[in-house]
Amino acid sequence: MQLDTGIRSHNYYRNAVEKHWDPHEVDLEADREGAAELSEPAFEGLKQSLALFGAGEESVTEDLAPLAVVLEDINDQMFLTTQLYEESKHTDFFDRYWREVIHAEEKRRGQELSSPTDEKWYNEPYDELFERNEQAMARLLEDDTPENRARAHCHYHLTIEGILAQTGYYGLTLAYGENEPELPDLPGLVEGLKLVRSDEGRHVGFGMAKLKSLVGDGEVEPDLLRETVDELVPLVQESLAGDGGASSESGPGPSPSELADYAYTKHEQRMQQITSASEKIPDVEELTELEN
């Protein structure tokens, strides 16, 4: 048969099909009410967080195509079609949230309508991080080597999705969920982020599996993975340092140091699972689990 229904990439493809969701079906009515309770600094912080993640989803949507070109297996290609589709859905969700929640609240406050694409939301490390990701992915079209594939997966799946995005989504989920009494509940945002993170659990797992195969087959050395990610982590930290979100060391929601600890722990777990022959890649449910 053409398809190998027992391998991870095919199972991820089927998981994506079965867990389809529509970003326009997430109920945002309560979020419009919750946004009215935000102080002006918190409202600006929320906008910056949403702008960063919306732009990130748009960027990774644009940058994934080279990987779909170079991977030969039909099961890999089928999975990547779902990932491209899902990155587009994530872009759609953040765009809709800005239009229907942020703009509605700006109108209520008598403010000029803002744009999530305004350059004021982004700092230089954020731009550089995504430029490096684009270059790593595009390099596959010119020089498709095991080392360049490993670098591409490290940029895209381990760093952009596995550290930057999932840590940020985790922080926003805690800040605007039911367990943070000092900030209003934004249940539509929390639900959307939960669905986004579920998708990205598959994406991160796919990248981890590809890297584990490259290391296990002796095509790349584990040090290449660590060196690549270690070069990018400072850019992640500086990108998030420019995020004026609700969290601070003494304020409501998870503190920056707590998020940094979360990101470090998750990354070390994943690197161990990739580079150790005795470790296994977690299933998609574990990869997307929301910790308390």
C-alpha positions in Angstrom: 0.0 0.0 0.0 1.1 3.6 -0.6 0.5 4.7 3.0 2.3 3.3 6.1 -0.5 3.7 8.7 1.7 2.6 11.6 4.3 5.4 11.5 4.2 8.6 13.6 3.8 11.1 10.7 0.7 9.2 9.4 -0.7 9.0 12.9 -0.2 12.7 13.4 -1.9 13.4 10.1 -4.9 11.3 11.2 -4.9 13.1 14.6 -5.0 16.4 12.8 -8.0 15.3 10.7 -9.9 14.1 13.7 -9.3 17.2 15.8 -10.2 19.8 13.2 -11.5 23.0 14.7 -12.8 26.3 13.2 -11.3 29.6 14.6 -14.5 31.3 13.8 -16.5 29.0 16.1 -14.7 30.0 19.3 -17.1 32.2 21.3 -15.6 35.6 22.0 -18.6 37.3 23.6 -17.3 37.0 27.2 -13.9 38.2 26.1 -15.4 41.5 24.9 -16.8 41.9 28.4 -13.6 40.9 30.1 -11.4 43.3 28.1 -13.4 46.2 29.5 -12.1 45.2 33.0 -8.4 45.5 32.0 -6.4 48.5 33.1 -4.8 50.5 30.3 -1.3 49.0 30.9 -2.7 45.5 31.0 -4.8 46.2 27.8 -1.6 47.4 26.0 0.3 44.3 27.3 -2.4 42.0 26.0 -2.3 43.7 22.6 1.5 43.3 22.4 1.3 39.6 23.3 -1.4 39.0 20.7 0.6 40.9 18.0 3.7 38.9 18.7 2.0 35.6 18.5 -0.2 36.5 15.5 2.9 37.7 13.5 4.7 34.5 14.6 1.9 32.3 13.3 1.9 34.2 10.0 5.6 33.9 9.6 5.8 30.2 10.2 2.9 29.7 7.8 5.1 31.4 5.1 8.3 29.6 6.0 7.2 25.9 6.2 6.9 25.2 2.5 10.6 24.3 1.8 10.4 21.4 4.3 7.4 20.1 2.4 9.4 20.2 -0.8 12.4 18.2 0.4 10.7 15.5 2.5 10.2 12.5 0.2 7.8 10.3 2.1 4.1 10.7 1.3 3.2 10.3 5.0 5.5 13.2 5.9 4.0 15.3 3.1 0.5 14.5 4.2 1.3 15.6 7.8 2.9 18.8 6.6 -0.2 19.7 4.6 -2.1 19.6 7.9 0.6 21.7 9.6 0.4 24.4 6.9 -3.3 24.4 7.2 -3.2 24.7 11.0 -0.6 27.5 11.0 -3.0 29.4 8.7 -5.9 28.7 11.1 -3.8 30.1 14.0 -3.1 33.3 12.0 -6.9 33.5 11.3 -7.7 33.1 15.0 -5.4 35.9 16.2 -6.6 38.2 13.4 -10.2 37.6 14.3 -9.5 38.2 18.0 -8.0 41.5 17.2 -10.9 42.6 15.0 -13.7 41.4 17.3 -12.3 41.9 20.8 -9.4 44.4 20.6 -11.0 46.8 18.2 -14.4 46.6 20.0 -12.7 47.6 23.3 -10.7 50.4 21.6 -13.9 51.8 20.2 -15.5 51.6 23.7 -12.6 53.5 25.2 -12.7 56.1 22.4 -9.2 55.1 21.2 -7.9 55.1 17.6 -8.0 51.5 16.2 -4.6 49.8 16.3 -3.1 47.3 14.0 -1.4 44.1 15.0 1.2 44.6 12.2 2.4 48.0 13.6 6.2 47.8 14.0 6.0 49.2 17.6 5.0 45.7 18.9 8.3 44.0 17.7 11.9 44.3 18.8 15.0 43.5 16.9 15.7 40.2 18.5 12.2 39.0 17.6 12.7 40.0 13.9 16.1 38.3 13.9 14.8 35.1 15.3 12.2 34.8 12.5 14.7 35.9 9.9 17.0 33.1 10.9 14.2 30.6 10.8 13.3 31.7 7.3 16.9 31.4 6.2 17.3 27.9 7.8 14.2 26.7 6.0 15.0 28.3 2.6 18.5 26.8 2.7 17.0 23.3 2.3 16.1 24.2 -1.3 19.7 24.9 -2.1 21.6 22.4 0.0 19.4 19.6 1.4 21.8 17.9 3.8 21.1 16.0 7.1 22.8 18.8 8.9 20.7 21.5 7.3 17.5 19.5 7.9 18.5 19.2 11.6 19.1 23.0 11.8 15.8 23.7 10.1 13.9 21.5 12.6 15.8 23.1 15.5 14.9 26.6 14.3 11.3 25.9 13.5 10.0 23.0 15.7 12.3 23.1 18.7 12.8 26.9 19.2 10.0 28.9 17.5 7.2 26.4 18.3 8.7 24.4 21.2 10.1 27.3 23.3 8.8 30.7 22.1 5.3 29.9 21.2 4.4 27.2 23.7 5.9 29.1 26.6 4.0 32.2 25.6 0.7 30.4 25.1 1.2 28.7 28.5 1.7 32.0 30.2 -1.3 33.7 28.6 -3.5 30.7 29.4 -2.6 30.9 33.1 -2.9 34.7 33.2 -6.4 34.9 31.6 -7.8 31.6 32.9 -10.1 31.0 35.9 -7.4 30.6 38.5 -5.9 34.1 38.3 -8.1 36.4 40.5 -6.3 39.6 39.6 -7.1 39.5 35.9 -10.4 39.1 34.1 -11.2 35.8 32.5 -10.9 35.7 28.7 -12.4 32.3 28.0 -12.4 32.6 24.3 -8.7 33.4 24.2 -8.0 30.5 26.6 -10.0 28.1 24.4 -8.3 29.3 21.2 -4.9 28.9 22.8 -5.8 25.4 24.0 -6.7 24.5 20.4 -3.6 26.1 19.0 -1.3 24.3 21.5 -3.0 21.0 20.7 -2.1 21.5 17.0 1.5 22.6 17.9 2.0 19.5 20.1 1.8 17.5 16.9 4.2 19.9 15.1 6.8 19.8 17.9 6.5 16.0 18.1 7.0 15.7 14.4 10.2 17.8 14.5 11.4 15.9 17.5 10.9 12.5 15.8 12.8 13.7 12.7 15.7 14.9 14.8 15.7 11.7 16.8 15.9 9.7 13.6 18.8 11.9 12.3 20.7 11.4 15.5 19.9 7.7 15.9 21.0 6.9 12.3 24.3 8.7 12.9 23.6 11.3 10.3 24.1 14.2 12.7 25.8 14.6 16.1 23.7 15.6 19.1 26.0 18.6 19.7 24.7 20.1 16.5 21.2 20.3 18.0 22.3 21.9 21.2 24.6 24.3 19.5 21.9 25.5 17.2 19.3 25.9 19.9 21.7 27.5 22.3 22.4 30.2 19.7 18.7 31.0 19.4 17.6 30.9 23.1 19.0 34.4 23.8 16.9 35.8 21.0 13.9 34.1 22.5 14.6 35.6 25.9 15.1 39.1 24.4 12.0 38.8 22.3 9.9 38.0 25.3 11.6 40.7 27.4 10.0 43.2 25.0 6.6 41.7 25.6 4.7 44.1 27.8 2.2 41.4 28.9 0.3 41.2 32.2 3.0 39.2 34.0 5.8 40.7 36.1 7.8 39.3 39.0 5.4 40.9 41.5 2.3 41.2 39.4 -0.6 38.8 38.5 -0.1 35.8 36.3 3.0 33.7 36.0 6.2 35.7 36.4 8.9 36.0 33.7 11.2 33.8 35.8 8.5 31.1 36.2 8.0 31.1 32.4 11.8 30.9 31.9 11.9 27.9 34.2 9.0 26.3 32.4 10.7 26.8 29.0 14.1 25.5 30.2 12.5 22.4 31.8 10.5 21.6 28.7 13.4 22.1 26.4 15.8 19.9 28.4 13.1 17.1 28.5 12.7 17.2 24.8 16.4 17.3 24.1 16.9 14.2 26.3 14.0 12.4 24.5 15.7 13.2 21.1 19.3 12.3 21.9 18.9 9.3 24.2 18.2 6.0 22.6 16.4 4.8 25.7 13.9 7.7 25.7 10.8 7.9 23.6 9.0 10.8 22.1 5.8 11.5 24.1 2.5 11.0 22.5 0.6 14.1 21.3 -1.7 14.3 24.4 1.3 14.5 26.7 3.1 17.0 24.5 0.1 19.4 24.7 -0.9 18.8 28.3 -1.7 22.0 30.3 0.1 21.9 33.6 -1.4 23.5 36.7 
